[in-house]
Amino acid sequence: MKTDVTFLSSGLRLAGTLFLPDAPASERRAAVVVSHPGGGVKEQTASVYAERLAREGFAALVFDAACQGESEGEPRGLEDPFQRAEDIKSAVSFLTTRDEIDPDRIGALGICASGGYVPYAAQTDLRIRAVATVSASDMGAVMREGLGRTQDPQTTRAMLERAGAARTAEARGEAVPRQEWITEAVDAETYEYYRTPRGHHPRAVRPWPVRSLDRIIQYDSYALIRLIAPRPLLMIIGSEANTGYMSHEAIGKAAEPKELFVIDGGTHISLYDKDEHVTPAVAKLTAFYTAHLAADRG
């Protein structure tokens, strides 16, 4: 069962979908906020996980980030890590107002870039009682260093120069400078997911405003990840994921309780939608949230 919902984040109305189990409940439910990848929308992998978590007895909320999908905000497509974190906190606030949700049993799940945004939000939002990620990516590190830390520092400086020029152009009343997220230069599976019927959605991964760059480059997903403790942290990756090192390093910085769970043969993108990898990820998430959002834990 799913219901379209809206809620406010920094004065912007965000569009969401609340998934609920079909079976009636005798008590208020535990809930999980599921946050989508950068440039993605709620209908893609976030809903894959939310629907499956609802089948396991959880309420699960997906939503489009501000300036993206069906949510309000300008310029369209802006990727602002600080607003993304605020959106996650606002989603938690929304769940606390729902009669069917136990406000003391709310967790969060971040996928890809939201695998950075969710821990970042949870560092200071203690209402998030259990934190999990799938194929986590620190967008700040990717933009500063390149995937695998292969980027020349001059490339980073050039991006910042473009972002500054874009801000100047906008201030002069010119059209918002934009650039593509997904081109043929990305790995083949990412291109396949976002640009072919496998995962394509018409509202996802449009050209983003160039001034997204300076907001992302100054952001660090895991600098204060130790603040999540003593709440539990679970990070799930595929053994073949090109982003896997980020979760390894984040877990190393985090305090207990923490766990890194590796799905054999999985890639970064295969955990989005491939059943042979999503199924074990959901099983692990179900056990994690069942244990840490249990009614008798308070």
Steps between C-alpha positions, in 0.01 A plus 500: 500500500640840407379856541620821337600755764660844522696677772705817538880530503648850533167636381493282187228241451653158439314219325516157659348154507428318825507121473310309768458125553167362378431323829343710778717577801408468867748773594675797343757391244874541471590708193795554268577811294651385168701769317574476126835530316628832371309592186256215557134514593280321751352263240834330430713293741368680810153358431645154432636494854202677659249258351699200619541643849123556513450132418713424807274704727658848497356828387737646241506854368663601171507857371647719228773733624441875484542635144469147361228268373151614600621713792516878508816707473707700252718471309379162389747218553714680758702248703559659839632257766397730783144528370495124439584446867224745597257309276580177687446668836173646372389154388562377854297793634215408266498140622479612862165665419340184361264312729610163365872564566683464831715816517753318717555224241620681186805394300649617173652342189714687248588366156805619299544875566237471772728243657695814584205732563321266744798448734574873474144584609499233769820635656294777658139375475469262793144410401651269237542190714666267247711604198563288190646553155511309170780570249597813693683776319647817650418754228738754649793261476403397146496860382818600687709192423328306224374144532790298634691821580637532147407864436762768443464790749486740206181329388342580835610862470358520149164374628498768769580762240205381289274511806605856575443605141158337511406695811609823330296418191190431708549826693501684167167346409638252248367147459614252763817330370455123503698184432412134456528256790501183295693481174663216309816575700354334812524125549273291279270375776429848636415617147279195448306558822430868448480525122330176389168335594675307779465789746424812295242742634407817311545722805842362595859609422436808291783753453575655838586862578877548488495681833420164661875441475621740766233382746603139452877554505489663845293215648637200693254217567690321772708760686288463814366149442613403851205706631256234378605273788362354719231464234578214258649544153477244218668555162430257214717475189560265212836325493565643151375854568735772377379713793554231762811662645287791624291274723812321625652833600178636651458189714858545613420852623171405666462386859328181612249356440579480130508239223614480140305236307638388163284332235712268290505591131305820545594826329408853599203506261392135526389566858250751360278250322646156433299249699795272575665789683202701624350195674795435736532875560134522604534191718792662682314831532191322632700327772680827583187712532306224677771479765561871545150643453327242719209626708655388829821700441324830571 
